[in-house]
Amino acid sequence: VAGSDEKKYGPWTVGRWESFTAPEQEGYTAIPGAVDEVEVTSESLDAVVDIYYRVDESAIVEGKEEKTITRTINVHLPNGEVQTTRQ
């Protein structure tokens, strides 16, 4: 309220995050290929969706193929810091 420290809040209006489809890249597949539409409420938290591209045809190499797959977990703390764990 103007001229005082009093605060008045109206009812929460529900919003939506629109669906999203990853752009096509020739020779690659997006994982995930799409992100669903989501309703946003007063209980919703910030969200991050990472989309990666995988080569459609893996290179053929004589002998054994090795690869390392890494998962990264980012924890966004209330004070703005981000704690990262790699597995």
N, C-alpha and C positions, 0 to 999 in steps of 0.2 A: 504494500500500500504506500503510495507516494507520501512523503513527509513523515514517515514513521518507520520503525524497525519491524513492524508486523509483516508477516509473509502469509499469503494465501495461495493455496495450490488448487487447481481444478483437477478434474478426473484425468487419468492417463489416457492418451489416445494411442490405440494400437497401430503400429506401423508394419512395414514389410521390407525385407531385403529381397530384391528381385532375383530370379534365377539367373544363372550365368553359364554360358557355354564357352569352353576354351577355344581359341582360334585354331583352325587346322594348320598343321605344319607338315608339308610333304615329307614322307619317310618316317614320321614320328606319330606316336599315340600319346595323347594327354591323359594323365592319371591324377585326379579324377577328370573325366571328360566334361563334366558339368557339375554345377552346384545348385541344389534345389532352392526354391523360394522358401523363405522362413519368416514366420510372424515374429515381430519384435514387441515385447511387452516390458513392463516396468521391472520384471525379474531377469530380463536378458542381460548378458554380459557382452563385452566386446569380443569379436571373433576374428580369427585369421585363418584363411584357407590357402594352402600352398598347392599349386598345380605344377607338376613336373612332366617332362616329355621323355618317353622311352623310344629308343630306336626300334623301328618295326622289324628290320632284318638284322639280327646280330651278326657281327663279323665272324666268319669261319676261320678258325685258327687251328693249325696242326697241333694235335695233342690236347692237353687239358686247358680249359678256359677257367680263369679265376676272376672274380670281381668282389669288391667290397660294397656292401650296402649299409648305409648309415641312417639312423633315425635321430633327429634333433628335436628335443623338447624345450620350448621356450616358455618359461613361467614369468608372466607379467605381474609384478608386485604392485600393491597400491601406491608405493612411493615412487613409482616410475622406473625402478630398476628391472632388468630382465636377467633371470638366471637361466643359463643354458646348460643342458645335459645332453651329451652325445653318446649314443649307444652303438 
